[in-house]
Amino acid sequence: MSYSCFDVSLSDQIAHIQLSRPEAYNSMVPEFWRELPEIVRTLDDAGEARAIVLSSTGKHFTAGMDLAVFTSPGSSATDREGELGRRRANLRREILRLQETFSCLDRARMPVLAAVQGGCIGGGVDMISACDMRYCSEDAFFCIQEVNIGMTADVGTFPRLPQLIPQGVVRELAYTGRRLTAREALDVGLVNRVYPTHEALVEGVLGVAREIAERSPLAVWGSKEMLNYARDHSIADGLDYIATWQTGMFQPADMLEAFKAKSESRKPSYPDLLPVKTKL
């Protein structure tokens, strides 16, 4: 299937989603917000991908949300018809829909790895904050752009970014709108690694994805579920949930295959996750 904002490929059990509008700095036009969740859910439901790499093209990773999202016909942000309270209620629903575009990355059964070159601006920060890991090139920078245009970031930055980097750093970025450089991002833990070039970045992140793809997809999915749950709950809740998960999901077949492969000096071979049956 072809998309207007993305190129999508699946090879060696790694899905690669690339933002594909470099001439427009990969700004997030209305089609972006429809296409990304469709792509991620399709990959998630199929279960064949063991990891998803999210990268971009051109000078910048993304310039963030395009003005057309607010000004296009039918937008709740500019709607002047109907009673004010009802219009505001519709706008809230629209914001929740935009948030879901990135929340699907957080909920996907497989890890999502972001590879950032150049500017990661505004909505780009919302997006990468929902990924499992982030990597960047030396020319990368991150900017909570919303404060620079007179609004508050609203599609994921503030619930997620303080889980990734210190509160004081988040607040400085949020209040000043300044750029966080690649080296600063590495120092505060926003990114796992900095690569010298865009090409080295993409190849390096695909290499990490290949390592993930060699592991049991059920064990990786369980690890992501537990990490996300522990992030949002108390330690006691997390311990209780992992006990319940293991009771239902742990099966010895993958562990036996891991030990057998090691004894035979080969890589283990694990079955894919089962596809999700969405039709009744």
N, C-alpha and C positions, 0 to 999 in steps of 0.2 A: 504494500500500500504506500502511496506517495503522500507527502505532507508539504505544506507551504513553508513551515518554519523549521523543519527537522529533516535530517537524513538518518535512517535507522537501519542497522545491520545486525545480524546474529551469526557469529562464527565461533567455533570451538567452545560453545556454551557461554559465550560472553556477548551480551547485547551492548551495542554502542549507539548511543543517541547523541547526535551532533546538531547544535544550533546552526542553521544553514542560511542566514541572511546577513553575511558579513558586510555587504554594501550599506546596510542600515544599522550597523553595529549590533545586530541581533537583538534589536529592541523587541519588547514583548507586546506585539500587536494582538487584537482580539482573537485571531486564529491560534496564537500560541497557547492561550488559556484553555482552548477546547482540545487542541491536539496532544499536549503533553500528558494529561491524565489518561487519554485514550490509549496512547502508546504504552505507558507504564502499566495500566491495567491489563492490556492485551498480553504483554510479556509476563506479568505476574500470574495471570490466569493459566497461561500455557505451561509454565513450570519448567521449560527447557533451559532458560538462561540461569546460570549459577551466580552471575554478578552483572550489574549494569554500570557502564562507564558513561558519564555525562560530560561531554566536551563541547567545544565551540570552534568557530572558524573566523579568520580575519584578525584584525588588530585587537578587538576587545571581545571578552567573553560575552557580556551583554551590557547594553546601556540602560537596562531596566524597563519598567513599564512604559509603553508608548502612550502618548496623549490620546490616541484614537480610542483607547479603552474607556476613557471618560467622556469623549465627545461623539462617539459613533451613535447613529440613530438607535433608539431603544435603550440606551444606557440609563440605569437608575440614578447615576450621578447627576445627569442633566435633565431628568424628567420633570416637567412642570405641570403635569396633569394629575388631578385628584387631590384629595385632602393631604396636608403636610405629614401628619403622622403615618398615614398609609404609604406615602412616598418614601419616608425614612425607613419604614419597615422593609420595603422592597430593596432599598440600598443595603441594608444589613444583610439580607439574603444574598445579594450580589457579592458582597465582601466575603461571606462564608464560602461562596462558590469559588472565588479566586483563591482563598486559602486552601481549598481542597486540591487545587492544582499541584501544590507542593506537598501537602500532607500525604498524598498517595506515594511519594518517594519514601517517606518515613515508614509507611505501613507495608511496603512491598516485601515479599517473602525473601528476596535476595538483597545483598548489600548494594548500595548505590555509591559510586565513587565519582566525585566531581574533579575535573581537570580545568583549572582556571588560568587563562592567559589575558594579559592586558587588564582592562577595567571590568570589575564585577560591581555593578552600580545598582543602587536601589533594590528593585525586585530580584536582582541577581543574588544579593545577600540573603534575602528571604529564601531563595531556592537552594543555595548551597548549604544553608543552615539545616535544611531538612534531609541532607545526604548523610550517609554513614561516615565517610571520610572525605577530606578535601586535600588537594595538591595544587601547586601553582608553579608558574614560570617566574623568572626573576623580574620580569616587567609587570607582573600582576599588581593590582591594588584593589582595595575593597572600600566601598563608601556607602554609608547609610544616607542616601541622597535626599530622602524625603524631607528632612528638616531644612534642606537648602531651597526647597520649593514651597515651603509653608505648610507642610502636612506631617502627620505622624505615620511611620511605617506600620502597615496593618495586615500583611499577609504572611507573617511568620517570624520575622526577625526578633522581636522582643520576647516571645515565649521561648525561643530556641537558642538564640545567640548567647544569653547568659549561662546556658548549660555547657557552653563550649569554651568560653574565655572569661576572664575575671569581670565582675560587675563594673568596677571602675573604668575599665577599658571600654566596655559596651556603652556606658553612660557618656564618656567623653566623645565617642564616635557619634552617638545619637544626638548629643546636644550641639556639637560643633559642625558635624557633617564633613569632617576632614577625611583625608584618604589614609587608610592603613596600608603600609607597604608590604611587599612580600616577606621581607626579613622580619618585620614586626609581627606579621601574621604567624610566622614560624615560631618566633620567640614566645608569643602568648598562647600557642597551641591551636590556633584556628586551622592551620594546615599541617599535614604530616611531614611534607618534604617540599623543597623548592628545587626546580630543575632549571638548567641554564637557558633552554629554549622551549618554544612551543612544541616542536617536534619531539624533543627529548621528554617533555612532560607527558604527551599522549602515549608514547611508547612505554614510559615508566609506569604510568597508571594502568595501562593494559597488562603490563607484567604483573602488577599486584593482583589484578582481576584474575589472571591465569592461575596464580597461586590459590586464590579462593576457590576457583572452579575445580581444583584437584581435591578439595575436601568434600566430605559428605554434605550434600545440600540440606538434608534434614537437620544435621548438627549445626550448620551455619544459620539456618532459619531459626532454630531454637535459641542460638546465641543472640541473634538480633532481637527476638521477642523478649528475652530475659533482660537484655540491656535497656531496651525501651521501657519495659515495665518498671525496672528498678529506678530508672531516671524519674519516673512520674509517681513513684510510691515510696513508702517507708521501707527500711531494711527488712522488717518483719513481714511486710506484705510480699516483698520480693522473694524471701526464703519460702514462704508458703506457696507462691505461684510456681516456682521452679520445681518444688516437690510434686505439685499437681501435674505440671507439664511432663516431667519425667515418668510419672506413673502411667500416663497415657501414650506419650510419644516415643519414649526410649525403646528401641528394639535392638537386639544384639547383632543383627545381620551386618550392619555397616561396621561395627567394631570388629567383628570376626574377619571381614574383608580387609580392614586396615592391618590387622596382625598377619593375615595370610600374605598380603602383598609385601609386607616388610620382610617376611621370612623367605619370600621368593625373589627378593630384590627387584620389584617392579612397582609401578604406580598403582594405587588402588582404583577400582572401577565401581562407581556407585550409581544406582538408578536415579533418574531425574525425580524431582517432585511431581506428584500427580497433577494433571491439569484440573483446574476448578471448573466444575460443571455449572454454568450459569443459566442454562435453559431448563425450565421445568418440564 
